[in-house]
Amino acid sequence: MTPPVAPHHDDLPAAIADLARLIGAARLATDEGQLVELDLVAMRIAVLCDAVGSLDPVLAKPLRPALDAVMNELNGLDFALRRRNLDLSLDLAQADRRLRAQMAYGGKPDKS
């Protein structure tokens, strides 16, 4: 896979909107319990940050609302990932307690 190329100034609004959609899709997949690969998201964020950071501030200012939308999507993804990690931790703790109880009382461990 080739790394993304920094978009030209004219392409930045579309690239930012695409990134927001990609992050939103990752959040939805996380909410559905799917594993999400974040390498592409991170790479696209880095490329867009470099492209926006190299702009004259006058040219970058109109991009702020779109970048705020990306931040909102990232906040949603962060919340979804934290919630998913907490759910997994609680599930593992419950499974561990169940296994310990079964072993303490001489039962055979449940396969589930």
Backbone hydrogen bonds in HBPLUS format (Angstrom, degrees):
<---DONOR---> <-ACCEPTOR-->    atom                        ^
c    i                          cat <-CA-CA->   ^        H-A-AA   ^      H-
h    n   atom  resd res      DA  || num        DHA   H-A  angle D-A-AA Bond
n    s   type  num  typ     dist DA aas  dist angle  dist       angle   num
A0011-ASP N   A0008-HIS O   2.88 MM   3  5.22 133.6  2.10 108.4 121.8     1
A0012-LEU N   A0009-HIS O   3.22 MM   3  5.31 153.5  2.29 103.1 110.9     2
A0015-ALA N   A0011-ASP O   2.95 MM   4  6.13 159.3  1.99 156.8 163.6     3
A0016-ILE N   A0012-LEU O   2.81 MM   4  5.93 159.8  1.85 160.3 164.6     4
A0017-ALA N   A0013-PRO O   3.00 MM   4  6.17 159.4  2.04 144.8 150.4     5
A0018-ASP N   A0014-ALA O   2.88 MM   4  6.09 155.1  1.94 146.7 153.8     6
A0019-LEU N   A0015-ALA O   2.98 MM   4  6.18 152.6  2.06 142.2 149.5     7
A0020-ALA N   A0016-ILE O   2.98 MM   4  6.28 157.0  2.04 149.2 155.2     8
A0021-ARG N   A0017-ALA O   3.01 MM   4  6.31 155.6  2.07 147.4 153.7     9
A0022-LEU N   A0018-ASP O   2.90 MM   4  6.16 154.2  1.97 147.7 155.2    10
A0023-ILE N   A0019-LEU O   2.91 MM   4  6.16 161.3  1.94 155.4 159.6    11
A0024-GLY N   A0020-ALA O   2.91 MM   4  6.09 156.3  1.96 144.9 152.1    12
A0025-ALA N   A0021-ARG O   2.88 MM   4  6.10 151.6  1.96 146.8 154.2    13
A0026-ALA N   A0022-LEU O   3.01 MM   4  6.28 150.1  2.10 142.6 150.8    14
A0027-ARG N   A0023-ILE O   2.93 MM   4  6.24 150.1  2.02 147.5 155.8    15
A0028-LEU N   A0024-GLY O   2.99 MM   4  6.28 159.7  2.03 147.9 152.9    16
A0029-ALA N   A0025-ALA O   2.94 MM   4  6.15 158.7  1.99 147.1 153.1    17
A0030-THR N   A0026-ALA O   2.94 MM   4  6.12 152.7  2.01 142.6 150.3    18
A0031-ASP N   A0027-ARG O   2.87 MM   4  6.15 158.6  1.92 151.1 157.0    19
A0032-GLU N   A0028-LEU O   3.02 MM   4  6.29 136.4  2.22 140.0 151.5    20
A0032-GLU N   A0029-ALA O   3.16 MM   3  5.06 127.6  2.45  91.1 104.8    21
A0034-GLN N   A0029-ALA O   2.94 MM   5  5.30 154.4  2.00 160.7 152.4    22
A0033-GLY N   A0030-THR O   2.90 MM   3  5.05 159.5  1.94 108.9 114.8    23
A0042-ALA N   A0038-LEU O   2.91 MM   4  6.12 167.8  1.92 157.6 160.5    24
A0043-MET N   A0039-ASP O   2.93 MM   4  6.12 156.9  1.99 148.3 154.8    25
A0044-ARG N   A0040-LEU O   2.92 MM   4  6.10 161.4  1.96 150.4 155.3    26
A0045-ILE N   A0041-VAL O   2.91 MM   4  6.14 153.5  1.99 150.9 158.6    27
A0046-ALA N   A0042-ALA O   2.99 MM   4  6.21 160.5  2.03 146.8 151.7    28
A0047-VAL N   A0043-MET O   3.00 MM   4  6.26 160.9  2.04 150.4 155.2    29
A0048-LEU N   A0044-ARG O   2.98 MM   4  6.11 164.7  2.00 147.5 151.7    30
A0049-CYS N   A0045-ILE O   2.83 MM   4  5.99 157.6  1.88 152.3 159.0    31
A0050-ASP N   A0046-ALA O   3.01 MM   4  6.21 159.6  2.06 147.1 152.3    32
A0051-ALA N   A0047-VAL O   2.98 MM   4  6.23 158.0  2.03 146.5 152.9    33
A0052-VAL N   A0048-LEU O   2.82 MM   4  5.98 169.0  1.83 156.3 158.8    34
A0053-GLY N   A0049-CYS O   2.79 MM   4  5.72 156.8  1.84 144.5 152.4    35
A0054-SER N   A0050-ASP O   3.08 MM   4  6.14 132.7  2.32 138.2 148.1    36
A0055-LEU N   A0052-VAL O   3.09 MM   3  5.34 158.4  2.14 107.6 114.4    37
A0059-LEU N   A0056-ASP O   2.86 MM   3  5.37 126.3  2.15 115.0 128.6    38
A0060-ALA N   A0056-ASP O   3.01 MM   4  6.27 146.5  2.13 150.5 160.5    39
A0061-LYS N   A0057-PRO O   3.03 MM   4  6.00 144.9  2.15 145.0 150.8    40
A0063-LEU N   A0060-ALA O   2.93 MM   3  5.46 149.2  2.03 117.7 127.5    41
A0064-ARG N   A0061-LYS O   3.12 MM   3  5.57 166.5  2.13 117.8 122.1    42
A0067-LEU N   A0063-LEU O   2.95 MM   4  6.19 155.8  2.01 156.3 164.2    43
A0068-ASP N   A0064-ARG O   2.77 MM   4  5.99 149.5  1.86 154.9 163.9    44
A0069-ALA N   A0065-PRO O   3.05 MM   4  6.34 146.5  2.16 140.2 148.6    45
A0070-VAL N   A0066-ALA O   3.12 MM   4  6.47 147.3  2.23 140.1 148.5    46
A0071-MET N   A0067-LEU O   2.95 MM   4  6.27 155.1  2.01 145.8 152.5    47
A0072-ASN N   A0068-ASP O   2.92 MM   4  6.23 153.0  1.99 147.0 154.2    48
A0073-GLU N   A0069-ALA O   2.99 MM   4  6.27 155.8  2.05 145.8 152.1    49
A0074-LEU N   A0070-VAL O   2.83 MM   4  6.12 157.0  1.88 151.5 158.4    50
A0075-ASN N   A0071-MET O   2.86 MM   4  6.11 154.0  1.92 148.8 155.7    51
A0076-GLY N   A0072-ASN O   2.99 MM   4  6.25 154.1  2.06 144.6 151.5    52
A0077-LEU N   A0073-GLU O   2.88 MM   4  6.17 154.4  1.94 149.6 156.8    53
A0078-ASP N   A0074-LEU O   2.82 MM   4  6.01 159.5  1.87 149.5 155.4    54
A0079-PHE N   A0075-ASN O   2.99 MM   4  6.20 162.8  2.02 148.0 152.1    55
A0080-ALA N   A0076-GLY O   2.96 MM   4  6.17 162.0  2.00 146.7 151.9    56
A0081-LEU N   A0077-LEU O   2.87 MM   4  6.05 161.2  1.90 154.1 158.8    57
A0082-ARG N   A0078-ASP O   2.94 MM   4  6.13 161.7  1.97 151.9 157.1    58
A0083-ARG N   A0079-PHE O   2.91 MM   4  6.08 161.3  1.94 151.5 156.8    59
A0084-ARG N   A0080-ALA O   2.91 MM   4  6.06 157.8  1.96 144.9 151.4    60
A0085-ASN N   A0081-LEU O   2.88 MM   4  6.06 160.0  1.92 149.1 154.4    61
A0086-LEU N   A0082-ARG O   2.96 MM   4  6.15 154.9  2.02 145.9 152.8    62
A0087-ASP N   A0083-ARG O   2.90 MM   4  6.17 161.2  1.94 149.9 155.1    63
A0088-LEU N   A0084-ARG O   2.93 MM   4  6.18 158.8  1.97 149.7 155.3    64
A0089-SER N   A0085-ASN O   2.92 MM   4  6.11 155.7  1.98 145.4 152.2    65
A0090-LEU N   A0086-LEU O   2.90 MM   4  6.15 161.4  1.94 154.8 159.4    66
A0091-ASP N   A0087-ASP O   2.92 MM   4  6.14 155.3  1.98 147.2 154.4    67
A0092-LEU N   A0088-LEU O   2.92 MM   4  6.14 158.6  1.97 149.2 154.6    68
A0093-ALA N   A0089-SER O   2.94 MM   4  6.16 158.0  1.99 148.5 154.7    69
A0094-GLN N   A0090-LEU O   2.95 MM   4  6.12 158.5  1.99 147.6 153.3    70
A0095-ALA N   A0091-ASP O   2.95 MM   4  6.15 158.5  2.00 147.5 153.5    71
A0096-ASP N   A0092-LEU O   2.90 MM   4  6.08 154.6  1.96 147.0 154.1    72
A0097-ARG N   A0093-ALA O   2.98 MM   4  6.24 159.8  2.02 148.5 153.4    73
A0098-ARG N   A0094-GLN O   2.99 MM   4  6.18 159.1  2.03 148.6 154.4    74
A0099-LEU N   A0095-ALA O   2.95 MM   4  6.14 158.2  2.00 147.9 153.5    75
A0100-ARG N   A0096-ASP O   2.93 MM   4  6.15 163.7  1.96 152.4 156.8    76
A0101-ALA N   A0097-ARG O   2.95 MM   4  6.13 157.0  2.00 146.9 153.2    77
A0102-GLN N   A0098-ARG O   2.99 MM   4  6.19 159.4  2.03 147.1 152.8    78
A0103-MET N   A0099-LEU O   2.93 MM   4  6.14 159.0  1.97 150.8 156.6    79
A0104-ALA N   A0100-ARG O   2.86 MM   4  6.00 150.0  1.95 144.8 153.3    80
A0105-TYR N   A0101-ALA O   3.09 MM   4  6.25 147.4  2.20 146.0 153.3    81
A0107-GLY N   A0102-GLN O   2.72 MM   5  4.81 136.2  1.91 161.3 157.4    82
A0106-GLY N   A0103-MET O   3.31 MM   3  5.07 164.2  2.34  99.1 102.1    83
